[in-house]
Amino acid sequence: MLLSSDYPLPDIIQDQIEGLVTQQQFPWYLVKETTFADGGYRPYEGRFDNSSFSHVVVMDYEPVSQYYDLFESALRIIADAAGQDFSDVYRVRLGCLLPDKLEHHCPHVDFEEEHITALYYVNDSDGDTIFFTDEMSIFQRQCQLRVSPERGKMVVFKGDVLHASSSPTTGYRIALNVNFKPRVSQS
């Protein structure tokens, strides 16, 4: 299920990222439903609904955040540690979760197309990432694996693995989700 679990970033870069995203001036944007784009398809509507905050750094291979330059060196290290080409960074999204009363959020895959996900935890918190074997395991409340957020930890997994975040019981949980998709040649 997991391809790897590692602590790839040096302390100085961990400090830079955590300091940046927790300063009062950093722009976080409300996401009405954490897992899916607002107004998009929601397979379990009403069952796992919760709100969170997001900041997108890269979308469709292109930087979209004014803070991209401050993330680039970390993204290069993350790509290398994940065994992926830096040019295949398709989407980078920060997610900030606050306490809620849900067991976990909506189980999902990030994209239907083949991809690799590297999930980097910015801070220590509870609020595990839960990996499921299949859709039936969601309703039977069975998970194959739980990963607890630890500052600096990164987990890498195939994008077709059904997974869900969960919120911390106190404080906040910030994760950097990096999706890698091989670029398709236009020739």
ABEGO torsion letter per residue (X at the ends): XBABBBBABBAAAAAAAAAAAABAABBBBBBABAABBBGBBBAABGAABBBBBBBBABBGGBBABAAAAAAAAAAAAAAAAAGBBAAABABBBBBBBBBBABABBBBBBABABBBBBBBBBABBBBGBBBBBABAAAAAAGBBABBBBBBBGBBBBBBAABBBBBBBBABEBBBBBBBBBBBBBBAX
